[in-house]
Amino acid sequence: ATSKYGTQLLEFKLLGGKASVNNDKAASLLMLFPNPVRQKVTIPLGISAYSDASIMSIDGKLVASYAIDDLAEELVVDVSTFAAGKYVVVLRGSSMTALGQLIVR
């Protein structure tokens, strides 16, 4: 699937500690911008029930985690200290999970 910004949307699943990509489903995908990123990435939350966010390396290691305020409409993350590469962003709530790919340059 392609976003309104012209970027490809990917869904990730963690299988046995490894991240895998699935392009078949678009229901639980995150929009991240800018992507690729060097400094700060913005994750729009909209009206959601997300309570926390995690960023994991492509091999499934936790890199960062954040609590999400109930009234937050977006999450801005400084990735300037992250190593260049691909990451998986996971938003979790009591009834939903959303995933996305983040590329840090």
C-alpha positions as CSV (number, residue, x, y, z in Angstrom):
1,A,0.0,0.0,0.0
2,T,1.1,3.6,-0.6
3,S,0.4,6.5,1.8
4,K,-0.9,9.9,0.7
5,Y,2.7,11.1,1.0
6,G,3.8,8.6,-1.7
7,T,5.7,6.4,0.7
8,Q,5.3,2.6,0.9
9,L,3.5,1.3,4.0
10,L,4.8,-1.9,5.6
11,E,3.5,-4.0,8.4
12,F,5.9,-5.7,10.7
13,K,5.4,-8.8,12.9
14,L,7.8,-10.1,15.5
15,L,8.4,-13.8,14.9
16,G,10.8,-15.6,17.2
17,G,12.6,-12.4,18.2
18,K,13.0,-11.3,14.6
19,A,11.1,-8.6,12.8
20,S,9.4,-9.6,9.5
21,V,7.6,-7.5,7.0
22,N,4.1,-8.2,5.7
23,N,2.7,-6.0,2.9
24,D,-0.7,-7.7,2.9
25,K,-2.5,-5.8,5.7
26,A,-2.8,-2.0,6.1
27,A,-5.2,-1.8,9.1
28,S,-2.5,-1.5,11.8
29,L,0.2,0.5,10.0
30,L,1.8,3.6,11.3
31,M,2.6,6.8,9.3
32,L,6.0,8.1,10.3
33,F,7.5,11.3,8.9
34,P,10.0,12.2,7.8
35,N,11.1,8.8,6.9
36,P,14.0,8.3,6.3
37,V,15.1,10.6,9.2
38,R,18.2,12.0,10.7
39,Q,17.0,14.0,13.7
40,K,13.4,13.8,14.8
41,V,10.5,11.7,13.6
42,T,6.9,12.5,14.1
43,I,4.3,9.7,14.7
44,P,0.7,11.0,14.4
45,L,-1.5,9.3,17.0
46,G,-4.8,10.7,16.1
47,I,-7.6,9.8,18.5
48,S,-6.4,6.5,19.8
49,A,-6.1,4.4,22.9
50,Y,-2.3,3.9,22.6
51,S,-0.6,3.9,26.0
52,D,3.1,3.2,25.0
53,A,5.5,3.1,22.1
54,S,8.6,1.0,21.5
55,I,11.3,1.3,19.0
56,M,13.2,-1.9,18.2
57,S,16.1,-2.7,16.0
58,I,15.3,-5.0,13.1
59,D,16.7,-8.0,15.0
60,G,14.1,-7.4,17.8
61,K,16.2,-5.6,20.4
62,L,14.5,-2.8,22.3
63,V,16.2,0.5,21.6
64,A,13.7,3.0,23.3
65,S,10.3,3.0,24.9
66,Y,7.9,5.9,25.7
67,A,4.7,6.4,27.7
68,I,2.0,8.1,25.6
69,D,-0.3,10.7,27.3
70,D,-4.0,10.0,26.8
71,L,-4.5,13.4,25.1
72,A,-1.4,13.3,22.9
73,E,-2.1,13.7,19.1
74,E,1.4,12.9,18.1
75,L,4.7,11.6,19.4
76,V,8.0,13.2,18.4
77,V,11.1,11.1,18.9
78,D,14.7,12.3,18.7
79,V,16.6,9.6,16.8
80,S,19.8,11.6,16.3
81,T,21.7,9.2,18.7
82,F,20.4,6.0,17.0
83,A,22.7,4.1,14.7
84,A,21.8,4.3,11.0
85,G,19.6,1.5,9.9
86,K,16.0,0.1,10.0
87,Y,13.9,0.0,13.1
88,V,10.4,-1.2,14.0
89,V,8.0,1.2,15.8
90,V,5.3,-0.4,17.8
91,L,2.4,1.5,19.5
92,R,0.4,-0.5,22.0
93,G,-3.0,0.1,23.6
94,S,-5.5,-2.0,25.5
95,S,-7.3,-3.0,22.4
96,M,-5.0,-2.2,19.5
97,T,-1.4,-2.4,18.2
98,A,0.1,-0.5,15.3
99,L,3.4,-1.1,13.6
100,G,5.7,0.7,11.2
101,Q,9.1,0.8,9.7
102,L,11.6,3.6,10.6
103,I,14.7,4.3,8.6
104,V,17.4,6.3,10.4
105,R,20.2,7.8,8.2
